[in-house]
């Protein structure tokens, strides 16, 4: 049984997500639909890219991922279907796929060309669903589009490194449910520039001298639990997806706040890493 996943900025209030599922079931009764998220910030390409990059590989090979973000068809916003890592992705060619494609080369990309056969002002419902169901039935990409070789990139996908190679300037690409702030600086990139040097991470007026591997690394377990006083403290980690993340230990955005609110960080804000020179002996 084929699986179709949905990642959109439709939210939970409106009919869009439910109507999309209904259209899929109308074409294929024997299908499994999985909601990855309908809470992507409206038109936020980098946020959607981060979510789908970190979710898709948990699904079986052959899964079809329908991504409904900024999907209105225009001369500068075409629709594409991509086969990559034995998964299928259907979305607008607006940069969403570029984060995954920097790490894994697509097997095939087609620009969808069935629009003349379908009247629509809701392309996710009318175009993306038809393409997804076609693939789920075993159809090929060549039938629904023409092959293209490149996709549109996301701006600021790769952090900037200065000429002296002693500074990385990254940006915030995602803020999670806990208010933790994810940057576009990946561990491998960081270590390539670092070359063993000490560093300082700056986010607005906050500075950190250590990057942890997990949140609980800030706890000194030799101190009695009642005296640790770590809840609400800021820290930096490489998260489970190996992105540099600024967090608050045991944060809660509805009560004490999270890194985004307490440190005043928002999407596309700058995060800087300064590397210190290695002192000669």
Secondary structure, DSSP 8 states (H G I E B T S, - for coil): --EEEEEES-TTTSSHHHHHHHHHHHH-SS-EEEEEES---TT-HHHHHHHHHHHGGGS-TT-EEEEESS---BTTB-EEEEEETTEEEEEESSSTTHHHHTTS--SEEEEE--GGG---S-HIIIIIHHHHHHHHTT--GGGTEEE-S-----TT-S-EE-TTS-EEEEEEEEE-TT--EEEEEEHHHHHHHHTT--EEEEETTEEES--BSSGGGG--TTS-GGG---TT-EEEEE-TTSEEEEEETT-BTTTTB-HHHHTT--TT-EEEEEE------
